[in-house]
Amino acid sequence: KIHREIRDDEGFMVRHFAGAVCYQTGQFIDKNNDALHANLEGLVQESNNPFLQSLFASSTLSATKGKLNFISVGSKFKSQLAELMEKLRSTGTNFVRCIKPNDKMVDHLIDGGSILSQLQCSGMASVLELMQQGFPSRAPFQQLYDMYRQRLPPKLARLDPRIFSKALFRAVGVNEGDYKFGVSKVFFRPGKFAEFDAIMHSDPENLKKMIEKVQKYLTTLHWKQSIWCALSVIKLKNKILYRRENLITIQKNVRMHLSKVKHRPRFMGIKKINSLKTILKEMEKLAEQIKKDNALCISDAQKLRSEFDFAIKRIRNDENIKAAEINDIYNSLVKAANTQMDSLKKKADAERSAEAEKQRLAKLQIEMERVKSAKDKEERAKLEDEQIKKQKIEIELRRKAEEEIHKNDIFLSEEEIEKAALAEAKFREQMEQERRDHELALRLAQETNSFVEDISNTYTKRSTNTEQLSSKYDLSKWKYSELRDTINTSCDIELLEACRVEFHRRLKVYHAWKAKNKKRTYMDENERVPRSIMDSGKFYELQFIRINFLNF
């Protein structure tokens, strides 16, 4: 951390057991520079290379005289460093541990106890124990190949160092757990490399058997490699086909994406313009509802529809059209549609308001006529009430006068009594004649085995039919002219019978009113019916001989 700011070209670091030591290389060459001869410096200054001339342009010739005759500090340091690196490379050492041989600082004097104590304190014993658990011995493939190449036949000597090492270990019979292959080296457990070296330097017979095993292993290895090569080729072919399919899929998706990017603005523009056609339909409906200038409104809507179709056709045919241009077309169409829609709505609202005003005036006129007719009806009702009151007053005065007159007419005249007696005798004769006819009909029925209705049943049935017809038809509100026309024109038997019953009822009511309100005097000469008969008609029905159509 202290020397973190120093760059690689400004120094280097040596890591000791006590810590790292940093050496700065600034002005190192200048302080330990070798002497350069003046003739060589002049020769360099006369060079055609401008860079070399600039390096030695400011140097002084007097300062470097006589230095080539001595060994410089830089050359000595360089030679010692090269010797150390060569020793480290040859021994395969990975680290250097500095040990103090004695406390007296005397050369070639070794104190064993002090050295052992330093090794234990520095952790070397623990390191060695740890190395026994791993693979402390190691050797590069090329080094092994160079060590035993001279003892092998030419066929095996041409092998690759890694394959040679693998085949050699298999042939020698070294357990696979005693060694491991790295990228460029092979690692051995403690003591296994010595055993391997002893086997390799054994007698020729053993070496011959080992070569045969190596050849057998190589043959097996070549066969397995061939099989694996064939399988790898098949796998590679399948992989190529799979990648080709995926490549087609990727191309398809990329083309689809590019097509989307290219044609999406056009598609969305056409979609938005088609969505505006709903406004066109509303405009056409409004144009049909408008009565004034209907043809002009419909033609304007059709023109706008043709503009929509032309814009869609243009966007669909032009592949190079831009999104901004499509948006401008859409905005112009929206503006035109909204403008025309607003004008149509204003016309429709104006027509609706005019129609509403017209209806209001018509309703007002009808209301005025109704009020006028109601007033006229009230006035007529008042006039009728006044007339009815006048008539009632006149009738009341007449009735009082008739009552006064009737008080004096107590007795009937003899002529009226005689006429009533004759009418009664005539009625009895008629009844007697009907009884005899009925008896004759009964005799004839006994002879012919037929049936004849009883005369009493006939009268009873006539009265019953009369009640039924009166309950079925309500003719109390009919006028005399309607009854007359119905009797003369209708073919309905029940309706005719009901008309007859209603006519008799009204006739009785009329005669009763007339008998009540007429003067109590003798009968006038112009009366057609005697008073006795009229009085008897108040209490029972007069019998008329007629054909009973209901019995047929």
C-alpha positions as CSV (number, residue, x, y, z in Angstrom):
1,K,0.0,0.0,0.0
2,I,2.9,2.3,0.7
3,H,4.4,2.0,-2.7
4,R,1.1,1.7,-4.6
5,E,1.7,5.0,-6.5
6,I,5.0,3.7,-8.0
7,R,4.5,2.5,-11.6
8,D,6.0,-0.7,-13.1
9,D,8.7,1.2,-15.0
10,E,9.7,3.2,-11.9
11,G,10.7,0.3,-9.6
12,F,10.3,-3.4,-8.7
13,M,9.5,-5.3,-5.5
14,V,11.2,-8.3,-3.8
15,R,9.0,-10.2,-1.2
16,H,11.1,-11.5,1.7
17,F,9.9,-13.6,4.6
18,A,9.8,-10.5,6.7
19,G,8.0,-8.4,4.2
20,A,8.1,-6.8,0.8
21,V,11.0,-4.5,-0.2
22,C,10.6,-2.0,-3.0
23,Y,13.5,-0.9,-5.1
24,Q,13.1,2.3,-7.1
25,T,14.8,2.3,-10.5
26,G,14.9,6.1,-11.0
27,Q,18.4,7.2,-12.1
28,F,19.6,3.7,-11.5
29,I,21.3,3.5,-15.0
30,D,22.8,7.0,-14.6
31,K,24.3,6.1,-11.2
32,N,25.7,2.7,-12.4
33,N,26.4,3.7,-16.0
34,D,29.1,1.9,-18.0
35,A,31.8,4.2,-19.5
36,L,31.4,4.9,-23.2
37,H,34.5,5.6,-25.4
38,A,34.7,9.0,-27.0
39,N,35.1,7.6,-30.5
40,L,31.9,5.6,-30.1
41,E,30.0,8.6,-28.9
42,G,31.2,10.7,-31.8
43,L,30.2,7.9,-34.2
44,V,26.7,7.8,-32.7
45,Q,26.4,11.6,-33.0
46,E,27.2,11.3,-36.7
47,S,24.4,8.8,-37.2
48,N,21.6,9.5,-39.7
49,N,18.9,8.6,-37.1
50,P,17.7,11.9,-35.5
51,F,16.7,10.0,-32.3
52,L,20.2,8.7,-31.6
53,Q,21.7,12.1,-32.3
54,S,19.3,13.7,-29.8
55,L,20.3,11.1,-27.1
56,F,24.0,12.0,-27.3
57,A,23.8,15.7,-28.3
58,S,24.5,17.2,-24.8
59,S,27.1,14.7,-23.5
60,T,30.6,15.7,-22.6
61,L,33.6,13.8,-24.0
62,S,35.9,14.6,-21.0
63,A,33.6,13.0,-18.5
64,T,33.8,9.5,-20.0
65,K,37.5,9.1,-20.6
66,G,39.0,5.9,-19.2
67,K,35.8,4.2,-18.0
68,L,35.8,1.4,-20.5
69,N,38.9,-0.1,-18.8
70,F,36.8,-1.0,-15.5
71,I,33.9,-3.3,-14.8
72,S,30.9,-1.2,-14.0
73,V,28.4,-1.7,-11.1
74,G,25.5,-2.2,-13.6
75,S,27.3,-4.9,-15.5
76,K,28.2,-6.7,-12.3
77,F,24.6,-6.5,-11.0
78,K,23.3,-7.8,-14.3
79,S,25.6,-10.8,-14.4
80,Q,24.8,-11.7,-10.8
81,L,21.0,-11.4,-11.4
82,A,21.3,-13.6,-14.6
83,E,23.2,-16.3,-12.6
84,L,20.6,-16.3,-9.8
85,M,17.7,-16.7,-12.2
86,E,19.4,-19.5,-14.1
87,K,20.0,-21.3,-10.8
88,L,16.3,-20.9,-9.8
89,R,15.1,-22.1,-13.2
90,S,17.4,-25.2,-13.1
91,T,16.3,-26.3,-9.6
92,G,12.6,-25.6,-10.1
93,T,12.5,-23.4,-6.9
94,N,9.3,-21.5,-6.4
95,F,10.4,-19.3,-3.5
96,V,13.6,-18.4,-1.6
97,R,13.8,-18.3,2.2
98,C,16.8,-16.4,3.6
99,I,18.4,-18.0,6.7
100,K,21.1,-16.5,8.9
101,P,23.8,-19.2,9.2
102,N,25.4,-17.9,12.5
103,D,25.2,-15.1,15.0
104,K,29.0,-14.2,14.7
105,M,28.5,-12.9,11.1
106,V,31.4,-15.2,10.0
107,D,31.6,-16.7,6.5
108,H,31.3,-20.5,6.0
109,L,30.2,-21.1,9.6
110,I,26.9,-22.9,10.1
111,D,25.0,-23.1,13.4
112,G,22.5,-26.0,13.1
113,G,20.4,-25.2,16.2
114,S,19.9,-21.6,15.1
115,I,19.1,-22.6,11.6
116,L,16.5,-25.2,12.7
117,S,14.9,-22.6,15.1
118,Q,14.7,-20.1,12.2
119,L,13.1,-22.7,9.9
120,Q,10.5,-23.6,12.6
121,C,9.8,-20.0,13.3
122,S,9.4,-19.1,9.7
123,G,6.9,-22.0,9.2
124,M,9.0,-24.2,6.9
125,A,8.2,-27.3,8.9
126,S,4.5,-26.7,8.5
127,V,5.0,-26.0,4.8
128,L,6.9,-29.3,4.3
129,E,4.1,-31.3,6.1
130,L,1.5,-29.6,4.0
131,M,3.5,-30.4,0.8
132,Q,3.5,-34.1,1.9
133,Q,-0.3,-34.1,1.7
134,G,-0.3,-32.6,-1.9
135,F,1.9,-32.9,-5.0
136,P,5.1,-31.3,-4.1
137,S,7.2,-32.7,-6.9
138,R,6.6,-31.4,-10.4
139,A,8.2,-31.5,-13.8
140,P,7.3,-30.0,-17.2
141,F,6.2,-32.3,-20.0
142,Q,9.1,-31.2,-22.2
143,Q,11.7,-31.9,-19.5
144,L,10.4,-35.5,-19.0
145,Y,10.4,-36.0,-22.7
146,D,14.0,-34.7,-23.0
147,M,15.1,-37.0,-20.1
148,Y,13.9,-40.3,-21.6
149,R,13.8,-39.7,-25.3
150,Q,17.2,-41.3,-25.9
151,R,16.0,-44.6,-24.3
152,L,12.9,-44.8,-26.5
153,P,12.5,-46.2,-30.1
154,P,12.1,-43.6,-32.9
155,K,8.3,-44.4,-33.2
156,L,7.7,-43.3,-29.6
157,A,10.2,-40.5,-29.7
158,R,8.1,-38.6,-32.2
159,L,5.2,-38.3,-29.8
160,D,3.9,-35.1,-28.3
161,P,5.4,-34.5,-24.8
162,R,2.0,-34.5,-23.0
163,I,0.8,-37.7,-24.8
164,F,4.3,-39.3,-24.3
165,S,4.1,-38.6,-20.5
166,K,0.6,-40.0,-20.2
167,A,1.5,-43.1,-22.2
168,L,4.7,-43.5,-20.2
169,F,3.0,-43.4,-16.8
170,R,0.4,-45.9,-18.0
171,A,3.1,-48.3,-19.3
172,V,5.3,-48.0,-16.1
173,G,2.2,-48.8,-13.9
174,V,2.2,-45.6,-11.8
175,N,-1.0,-45.3,-9.9
176,E,-3.3,-42.5,-11.2
177,G,-3.7,-41.1,-7.7
178,D,0.1,-40.6,-7.4
179,Y,0.3,-38.0,-10.2
180,K,-1.9,-35.3,-11.8
181,F,-1.5,-33.5,-15.1
182,G,-1.6,-29.8,-15.3
183,V,-1.6,-27.4,-18.3
184,S,2.2,-27.7,-18.9
185,K,3.5,-29.8,-15.9
186,V,2.9,-33.1,-14.2
187,F,2.7,-33.2,-10.4
188,F,3.8,-36.1,-8.2
189,R,3.2,-37.1,-4.6
190,P,6.2,-37.2,-2.3
191,G,8.7,-39.9,-3.4
192,K,6.8,-41.1,-6.5
193,F,9.0,-39.3,-9.0
194,A,12.1,-41.1,-7.6
195,E,10.3,-44.5,-8.1
196,F,9.4,-43.5,-11.7
197,D,13.0,-42.5,-12.4
198,A,14.3,-45.8,-11.0
199,I,12.0,-47.8,-13.3
200,M,13.1,-45.8,-16.3
201,H,16.8,-46.6,-15.6
202,S,16.2,-50.4,-15.1
203,D,17.4,-53.2,-17.3
204,P,16.7,-53.4,-21.1
205,E,14.3,-56.3,-20.8
206,N,12.0,-54.4,-18.5
207,L,12.3,-51.4,-20.8
208,K,11.2,-53.5,-23.7
209,K,8.1,-54.7,-22.0
210,M,7.4,-51.2,-21.0
211,I,7.6,-50.1,-24.7
212,E,5.1,-52.8,-25.7
213,K,2.7,-51.6,-23.1
214,V,3.1,-48.0,-24.3
215,Q,2.4,-49.2,-27.9
216,K,-0.7,-51.1,-26.8
217,Y,-1.9,-48.1,-24.8
218,L,-1.3,-45.8,-27.8
219,T,-3.2,-48.2,-30.1
220,T,-6.2,-48.2,-27.7
221,L,-5.9,-44.5,-27.3
222,H,-5.9,-44.0,-31.1
223,W,-9.0,-46.3,-31.5
224,K,-10.9,-44.4,-28.7
225,Q,-9.9,-41.1,-30.3
226,S,-11.2,-42.3,-33.6
227,I,-14.5,-43.4,-32.0
228,W,-14.7,-40.1,-30.2
229,C,-13.8,-38.2,-33.3
230,A,-16.6,-40.0,-35.2
231,L,-19.1,-39.2,-32.4
232,S,-17.8,-35.6,-32.3
233,V,-18.3,-35.3,-36.0
234,I,-21.9,-36.6,-35.8
235,K,-22.5,-34.3,-32.8
236,L,-21.0,-31.4,-34.7
237,K,-23.2,-32.2,-37.7
238,N,-26.3,-32.3,-35.5
239,K,-25.2,-29.1,-33.8
240,I,-24.7,-27.4,-37.2
241,L,-28.2,-28.5,-38.2
242,Y,-29.6,-27.3,-34.9
243,R,-27.8,-24.0,-35.2
244,R,-29.0,-23.7,-38.8
245,E,-32.6,-24.2,-37.7
246,N,-32.0,-21.7,-35.0
247,L,-30.3,-19.4,-37.4
248,I,-33.4,-19.6,-39.7
249,T,-35.6,-18.9,-36.7
250,I,-33.4,-15.9,-35.7
251,Q,-33.4,-14.7,-39.3
252,K,-37.2,-15.0,-39.4
253,N,-37.7,-13.1,-36.2
254,V,-35.2,-10.5,-37.2
255,R,-36.9,-10.0,-40.6
256,M,-40.3,-10.0,-38.8
257,H,-39.0,-7.3,-36.4
258,L,-37.6,-5.3,-39.3
259,S,-40.9,-5.6,-41.2
260,K,-42.7,-4.5,-38.1
261,V,-40.5,-1.5,-37.6
262,K,-40.8,-0.7,-41.3
263,H,-44.6,-1.3,-41.8
264,R,-46.0,-0.7,-38.3
265,P,-46.5,3.1,-38.8
266,R,-48.4,2.4,-42.0
267,F,-50.5,-0.3,-40.4
268,M,-51.3,1.8,-37.3
269,G,-52.1,4.8,-39.6
270,I,-54.5,2.7,-41.6
271,K,-56.0,1.4,-38.4
272,K,-56.6,4.8,-37.0
273,I,-58.1,6.1,-40.3
274,N,-60.5,3.1,-40.3
275,S,-61.5,4.0,-36.8
276,L,-62.7,7.3,-38.1
277,K,-65.3,5.6,-40.3
278,T,-67.6,5.4,-37.3
279,I,-67.7,9.2,-37.4
280,L,-68.6,8.9,-41.1
281,K,-71.5,6.6,-40.3
282,E,-72.8,9.0,-37.7
283,M,-72.4,11.9,-40.2
284,E,-74.5,9.9,-42.8
285,K,-77.2,9.2,-40.3
286,L,-77.3,12.9,-39.4
287,A,-77.3,13.9,-43.1
288,E,-80.4,11.6,-43.6
289,Q,-82.2,13.2,-40.7
290,I,-81.6,16.7,-42.0
291,K,-84.5,17.7,-44.4
292,K,-83.0,21.0,-45.6
293,D,-80.0,20.6,-47.9
294,N,-80.2,16.8,-47.5
295,A,-78.5,16.0,-50.8
296,L,-75.6,18.5,-50.2
297,C,-74.9,17.0,-46.7
298,I,-74.9,13.4,-48.1
299,S,-72.5,14.5,-50.9
300,D,-70.2,16.1,-48.4
301,A,-70.1,12.9,-46.4
302,Q,-69.4,10.8,-49.5
303,K,-66.5,13.2,-50.4
304,L,-65.0,12.7,-47.0
305,R,-65.3,8.9,-47.3
306,S,-63.5,9.1,-50.7
307,E,-60.8,11.1,-49.0
308,F,-60.4,8.4,-46.3
309,D,-60.2,5.7,-49.0
310,F,-57.6,7.7,-51.0
311,A,-55.5,8.2,-47.9
312,I,-55.6,4.5,-47.0
313,K,-54.7,3.6,-50.6
314,R,-51.8,6.0,-50.6
315,I,-50.4,4.7,-47.3
316,R,-50.8,1.1,-48.4
317,N,-49.0,1.5,-51.7
318,D,-46.2,3.8,-50.6
319,E,-43.7,1.7,-48.7
320,N,-41.3,4.6,-48.1
321,I,-43.8,6.9,-46.5
322,K,-42.7,8.3,-43.1
323,A,-44.5,8.2,-39.8
324,A,-44.6,12.0,-39.6
325,E,-46.3,12.2,-42.9
326,I,-48.9,9.5,-41.9
327,N,-49.6,11.5,-38.7
328,D,-50.1,14.7,-40.8
329,I,-52.6,12.9,-43.1
330,Y,-54.4,11.4,-40.1
331,N,-54.6,14.8,-38.3
332,S,-55.9,16.5,-41.4
333,L,-58.6,13.9,-41.8
334,V,-59.6,14.2,-38.2
335,K,-59.8,18.0,-38.5
336,A,-62.0,17.7,-41.6
337,A,-64.3,15.1,-40.1
338,N,-64.7,17.1,-36.9
339,T,-65.5,20.3,-38.8
340,Q,-68.1,18.6,-41.0
341,M,-69.6,16.8,-38.0
342,D,-69.9,20.1,-36.1
343,S,-71.7,21.7,-39.1
344,L,-74.1,18.8,-39.4
345,K,-74.9,18.9,-35.7
346,K,-75.6,22.6,-35.9
347,K,-78.0,22.1,-38.8
348,A,-79.7,19.1,-37.1
349,D,-80.0,21.1,-33.9
350,A,-81.5,24.1,-35.8
351,E,-84.0,21.8,-37.5
352,R,-84.9,20.1,-34.3
353,S,-85.4,23.5,-32.6
354,A,-87.6,24.7,-35.5
355,E,-89.6,21.4,-35.4
356,A,-90.0,21.7,-31.6
357,E,-91.2,25.4,-32.0
358,K,-93.6,24.3,-34.7
359,Q,-95.0,21.5,-32.5
360,R,-95.3,23.9,-29.6
361,L,-97.3,26.4,-31.7
362,A,-99.5,23.5,-33.0
363,K,-100.1,22.4,-29.4
364,L,-100.8,26.0,-28.4
365,Q,-103.4,26.3,-31.3
366,I,-105.0,23.0,-30.3
367,E,-105.2,24.1,-26.7
368,M,-106.8,27.4,-27.7
369,E,-109.3,25.6,-29.8
370,R,-110.1,23.2,-27.0
371,V,-110.5,26.1,-24.5
372,K,-112.8,27.8,-27.0
373,S,-114.9,24.6,-27.6
374,A,-115.1,24.1,-23.9
375,K,-116.4,27.6,-23.4
376,D,-118.9,27.0,-26.3
377,K,-120.0,23.8,-24.7
378,E,-120.4,25.4,-21.3
379,E,-122.5,28.1,-22.9
380,R,-124.7,25.6,-24.7
381,A,-125.0,23.6,-21.5
382,K,-126.1,26.7,-19.7
383,L,-128.7,27.5,-22.5
384,E,-130.0,23.9,-22.3
385,D,-130.2,24.0,-18.6
386,E,-132.2,27.3,-18.8
387,Q,-134.5,25.7,-21.4
388,I,-135.0,22.6,-19.3
389,K,-135.8,24.8,-16.3
390,K,-138.3,26.7,-18.4
391,Q,-139.9,23.4,-19.7
392,K,-140.0,22.0,-16.1
393,I,-141.7,25.1,-14.9
394,E,-144.2,24.9,-17.8
395,I,-144.8,21.2,-17.2
396,E,-145.3,21.8,-13.5
397,L,-147.8,24.6,-14.2
398,R,-149.6,22.3,-16.7
399,R,-149.6,19.4,-14.2
400,K,-151.1,21.6,-11.5
401,A,-153.8,22.8,-13.9
402,E,-154.6,19.2,-14.9
403,E,-154.8,18.1,-11.3
404,E,-157.3,20.8,-10.7
405,I,-159.3,19.6,-13.7
406,H,-158.9,15.9,-12.7
407,K,-160.4,16.5,-9.3
408,N,-163.7,17.3,-11.0
409,D,-163.7,14.2,-13.3
410,I,-164.5,11.4,-10.8
411,F,-167.0,9.2,-12.6
412,L,-166.6,7.5,-15.9
413,S,-169.2,7.9,-18.6
414,E,-171.5,4.9,-19.4
415,E,-170.3,4.8,-22.9
416,E,-166.8,4.2,-21.8
417,I,-167.9,1.4,-19.5
418,E,-169.8,-0.4,-22.3
419,K,-166.8,-0.2,-24.6
420,A,-164.6,-1.6,-21.9
421,A,-167.0,-4.5,-21.4
422,L,-167.1,-5.2,-25.1
423,A,-163.3,-5.3,-25.3
424,E,-163.2,-7.7,-22.3
425,A,-165.7,-10.0,-23.9
426,K,-163.8,-9.9,-27.2
427,F,-160.6,-10.8,-25.4
428,R,-162.3,-13.8,-23.6
429,E,-163.7,-15.1,-26.9
430,Q,-160.3,-14.9,-28.4
431,M,-158.8,-16.9,-25.5
432,E,-161.6,-19.5,-25.8
433,Q,-160.9,-19.8,-29.5
434,E,-157.2,-20.4,-28.7
435,R,-158.1,-23.1,-26.1
436,R,-160.3,-24.9,-28.6
437,D,-157.6,-24.8,-31.2
438,H,-155.2,-26.1,-28.7
439,E,-157.5,-29.1,-27.8
440,L,-157.9,-29.8,-31.5
441,A,-154.1,-29.8,-31.9
442,L,-153.8,-32.2,-29.0
443,R,-156.2,-34.7,-30.6
444,L,-154.3,-34.5,-33.9
445,A,-151.1,-35.0,-32.0
446,Q,-152.4,-38.1,-30.3
447,E,-153.5,-39.5,-33.6
448,T,-150.1,-38.8,-35.3
449,N,-148.0,-39.5,-32.2
450,S,-146.5,-35.9,-32.2
451,F,-146.0,-33.3,-29.5
452,V,-147.8,-30.0,-28.9
453,E,-146.6,-27.4,-26.5
454,D,-148.9,-26.4,-23.6
455,I,-150.5,-23.0,-24.0
456,S,-149.5,-22.0,-20.5
457,N,-145.9,-23.0,-21.3
458,T,-146.2,-20.8,-24.3
459,Y,-147.1,-17.8,-22.3
460,T,-144.5,-18.6,-19.7
461,K,-141.8,-19.1,-22.3
462,R,-142.7,-15.9,-24.0
463,S,-142.3,-14.0,-20.8
464,T,-139.0,-15.8,-20.1
465,N,-137.7,-15.1,-23.5
466,T,-138.6,-11.5,-23.1
467,E,-136.6,-11.2,-19.9
468,Q,-133.6,-12.9,-21.5
469,L,-133.7,-10.7,-24.6
470,S,-134.0,-7.6,-22.4
471,S,-131.0,-8.7,-20.4
472,K,-129.0,-9.5,-23.6
473,Y,-129.8,-6.4,-25.6
474,D,-129.9,-3.0,-23.9
475,L,-132.1,-0.9,-26.2
476,S,-133.3,1.7,-23.6
477,K,-131.0,4.4,-25.2
478,W,-132.0,3.8,-28.8
479,K,-134.1,6.3,-30.7
480,Y,-137.5,5.5,-32.3
481,S,-136.0,5.9,-35.7
482,E,-133.3,3.3,-34.9
483,L,-135.8,0.8,-33.6
484,R,-137.9,1.3,-36.8
485,D,-135.0,0.9,-39.1
486,T,-133.8,-2.3,-37.2
487,I,-137.3,-3.9,-37.4
488,N,-137.5,-3.1,-41.1
489,T,-134.0,-4.2,-42.1
490,S,-132.6,-6.7,-39.6
491,C,-132.8,-10.5,-40.0
492,D,-131.7,-11.4,-36.4
493,I,-134.7,-13.0,-34.7
494,E,-133.5,-12.2,-31.2
495,L,-132.8,-8.6,-32.0
496,L,-136.3,-8.3,-33.6
497,E,-137.9,-9.8,-30.4
498,A,-135.9,-7.4,-28.3
499,C,-137.0,-4.4,-30.4
500,R,-140.6,-5.6,-30.0
501,V,-140.3,-5.8,-26.2
502,E,-138.6,-2.4,-26.0
503,F,-141.4,-0.9,-28.2
504,H,-144.1,-2.4,-25.9
505,R,-142.3,-1.1,-22.8
506,R,-142.1,2.5,-24.2
507,L,-145.7,2.3,-25.3
508,K,-146.8,1.3,-21.8
509,V,-144.7,4.2,-20.3
510,Y,-146.2,6.6,-22.8
511,H,-149.8,5.5,-22.0
512,A,-149.1,5.6,-18.3
513,W,-147.8,9.2,-18.5
514,K,-150.6,10.2,-20.8
515,A,-153.2,8.7,-18.4
516,K,-151.6,10.5,-15.5
517,N,-151.4,13.9,-17.1
518,K,-154.6,14.1,-19.2
519,K,-157.8,15.8,-18.0
520,R,-160.3,13.9,-15.9
521,T,-163.1,14.2,-18.4
522,Y,-164.9,11.9,-20.7
523,M,-163.0,10.4,-23.5
524,D,-162.5,12.5,-26.6
525,E,-164.0,11.3,-29.7
526,N,-160.6,11.1,-31.5
527,E,-159.2,8.6,-29.0
528,R,-158.7,5.2,-30.6
529,V,-158.4,3.0,-27.4
530,P,-161.0,3.1,-24.5
531,R,-159.8,4.2,-21.1
532,S,-160.5,0.8,-19.5
533,I,-158.2,-1.0,-21.8
534,M,-155.5,1.6,-21.3
535,D,-156.0,1.3,-17.5
536,S,-155.7,-2.5,-17.7
537,G,-152.5,-2.2,-19.8
538,K,-150.8,-0.6,-16.8
539,F,-150.8,-3.9,-14.8
540,Y,-150.4,-6.7,-17.3
541,E,-149.1,-7.3,-20.7
542,L,-151.5,-7.2,-23.7
543,Q,-151.5,-10.4,-25.7
544,F,-150.8,-10.2,-29.4
545,I,-151.3,-13.2,-31.7
546,R,-148.1,-13.6,-33.7
547,I,-145.9,-16.4,-34.9
548,N,-143.3,-17.4,-32.3
549,F,-140.0,-17.6,-34.4
550,L,-138.0,-18.8,-31.4
551,N,-139.9,-22.2,-31.5
552,F,-139.0,-23.1,-35.0
